[in-house]
């Protein structure tokens, strides 16, 4: 069921990350609505039925004038909305980085707004064309006027929405929320009953010594791996597939993307392997949790650039990185093993460890912000927040490493009072981690699968 859910998430992500899907649905809905109202208009015309007083009356010429005015006004507003959207995309690319364009393009409010105006224009034009010499589509014209009122409300909503959307705290908070959602979606479950066959360690040794090679036929970022399909493929060949790369890694055409044991099964698996993974020109958050962390880090690094020097933006990014990593501290436990329904190991997949996520979140900001006490103190505060939630010694170790490296950069701070302030925070964090380690010895350790080496 997890594989089906992730597959649905991948298709949902592809449909959301464009500006045509939702507007197309709204245009189709407008066409269907016009077909209904036009049918009612024709029935009322042929049967001589009397319409309610709130339905637009008048002559064909009056109806043409009204519908022409509506269509002209709406197409003008569509141009304004597109201009505002392009301006927001340009601002996002300049201020937040080109990889942030994806978040603005996939915004549902923008897509619904564009679709609403385009659908109203299509409906008004269709109603205008249906006006005859002695036939007036009264119901259709009335619906057009009602749509114009709705469009005015949507325009006000859009202006307010786009104003909030381009505010950096909202941007970073949305990314952090998506990271947590991706973690929940990738919560691993091991299929199958009792465990049979060699252990994962034994299989890795066999794959390293005598595994057959599977080479990729495409270049690009690994966006999605269909683990359930690869499990079935390996089970059919009674083989084991080792994936040294995870979603987010870049692979080149002809590169070894997997190893198979026994080696004689590699050729058969290679012919069908392309169905088990998806590559593309950019990374995706569906399975690549570290992509969301990297996006927040990119915003922080751009703010740390000498031309920008926006300290408050950096602090905001650190706050949300700390919140995100503390929330998933006890839930992110990637399992590299995938079993078939009989319990045999079929796929050994590289996974990003929690320790690596912490490193990605803090290393680059720590390096770029060395010597800036505000940045260093906020990083120490975030690490303390994470350490308070961590229940595993290995995860405490990586937090301690980051704190130690921040402490090593203290001499770069020009003022003595600032150096003393940062050192106090460092010592407090060291004491907190020592207390956490002592507490862990008195309670059962949370078992976390050992991370695969990062290629």
C-alpha positions, 0 to 999 in steps of 0.5 A, a space after each residue: 500500500 505504501 508503494 501505491 501511495 507514493 506512486 499516487 504522490 508522484 503523479 500528484 506532484 507532476 500534475 501540481 507542478 504546472 500552470 495548465 492542469 487546474 485551468 484546463 479542468 476549469 475550462 472543461 467545467 465551463 464548457 460543460 456548464 455552458 452546454 447545460 445552460 444553452 440547453 435550458 435556453 433553447 428549451 425555454 425558447 422553443 417552449 415559450 417558457 417564462 423565466 424568473 425576473 432575475 434572469 437577464 432580459 433584453 434584445 439580441 443586440 443588448 445581450 451581445 453588448 453585455 457578453 462582449 464587455 464581459 469577455 473584453 474585461 476578463 481577458 484584460 484581467 487575465 493579462 494582469 493576473 499573468 503579469 503578477 504571476 510572472 513578477 512573483 516568479 521572477 522575484 522568487 528566482 532572484 530572492 530565493 533561488 531558481 529551485 524555488 520556482 517550483 513552489 510558486 508554480 505549484 501554488 494552488 491559489 494561483 492555478 485556481 485564479 488563472 483557471 477561473 478567469 480563463 474559464 469565465 472568458 471561454 464561457 462568455 465567448 461561447 455565450 456570445 457566439 450562441 446569440 442569434 438574430 432572434 434568440 437570446 441565451 438569457 440563462 447563459 448571459 445571466 450566468 456570465 454576469 454572475 461569473 463576473 461577480 465571482 471573478 471580482 472576488 477571486 481577483 481580490 483574493 489573488 492579490 491578497 494571496 500573492 502578497 502573502 505567498 512571496 513573504 519569506 517566512 511563509 515560503 520557508 514554513 511551506 517547505 518545512 511542512 512539505 519535508 514533514 509530509 514527505 517523511 510521513 509518506 516515506 515511513 517504511 513498512 517491511 512487507 512479508 512474514 517471517 524473514 528468510 534467506 541471507 542477512 543484509 550484510 551477507 548479501 552486500 558482501 556477495 553483491 560486492 564480490 560477484 554482483 552483476 552490473 545494471 546500467 542506466 539508459 538515461 541521465 538526470 536526477 533520480 526522482 522516484 524509485 518504484 520499490 515494489 516493482 523492483 521487488 517483484 522483478 527481483 523475486 521473479 528472477 530469484 535475485 537481490 538488487 542493490 541500489 547504491 543511489 537514492 532519489 536526489 542523486 544524479 546519474 549519467 547514461 551508462 552509469 552503474 545504477 544497481 548491482 544484482 546477485 546472482 550475476 547471471 540475473 543482471 541481464 534480464 533485470 537490466 532490460 526491465 529496470 527502466 520501469 523501476 525508476 524515474 529520472 528527470 532534470 530536477 529533484 523532487 520531494 516525493 522520496 527525496 527528503 533532503 531536497 526540502 532541507 537543501 531548499 531552505 539552506 539555499 535561501 539562507 546561503 543567498 541571504 548570507 551573500 555579501 551583496 545581500 547580508 540579510 541576517 534575519 532571513 538566515 535566522 528564519 531559515 535556521 529556526 525552521 530547519 531546527 523545527 523540522 529536524 526536531 519534529 522528525 527526530 524520532 520518526 525518520 528511520 529509513 529501512 534500506 531493506 525491501 522484502 517480498 511477500 515470503 520474507 526474502 530480501 529482494 532490494 537493498 536501497 540507499 537511504 539518507 540517514 537522519 545524521 546526514 540530514 542534520 549535516 546538510 542542514 547545518 554544514 553550509 550555513 555554519 561555514 558561510 556564517 562563521 564569525 557571525 555571532 547571531 548566526 552561530 548562536 541561532 544554530 546552537 539554539 536549533 541544535 539544542 532544540 533537536 537534541 532535546 528530541 533525539 533518543 539515539 546516541 548516534 544522532 546526539 553524536 552528529 549534533 555534538 560534532 556540529 556544536 564543536 565545529 561552531 565552537 572552533 569558529 569562535 576565534 573568527 568573531 571580532 568582539 570579545 563579548 560576542 565570543 564569550 556569548 557564543 562560548 556560553 551557548 556552546 558549553 550549555 549545549 555540551 552539558 545538555 548533550 552529556 545529560 542526554 547521553 547519561 539519560 539514554 543509558 537508563 532507558 532502552 535505545 531506539 533502534 535505527 537502521 545503520 545508514 548506507 554510505 553516501 555515494 
